[in-house]
Amino acid sequence: MARVRQKDTDAELSLRKELHARGLRYRLHVPLLTKPRRVADIVFASARVAIFVDGCFWHGCPEHASWPKSNTQFWRDKIETNRARDADTDRRLRASGWRVVRVWSHDGAGDAAERIEDIVRTGEKRK
């Protein structure tokens, strides 16, 4: 597990490249909550939009999740804990006035960037 990247994954890099090409500027790996610490992958601070790029295995994608055949209880607990943490993070950020976008690693960068751009630009207009 130590070899699995948490930052700068291929899906995240593709999404960042697409967002940048659309003229959107953002901050990376920003801690938004403390105790416990929660870090968003991509943040549009002025629009208060937090983006999380979730891996299908680690976050239990409803389309692509698979359950390992060995050490099954450990992995089921691990993935269910990740899901609960994600839901808690979303709830706490929304209560603080943030808009949270979850992108699965299998989502196309173009489609995800279009969805994010709409949210960010809408938030900029509200001010």
Secondary structure, 3 states (H helix, E strand, C coil): CCCCCCCCCHHHHHHHHHHHHCCCCCEEEEEEECCCCEEEEEEECCCCEEEEEECHHHHCCCCCCCCCCCCHHHHHHHHHHHHHHHHHHHHHHHHCCCEEEEEECCCCHHHHHHHHHHHHHHHHHHC
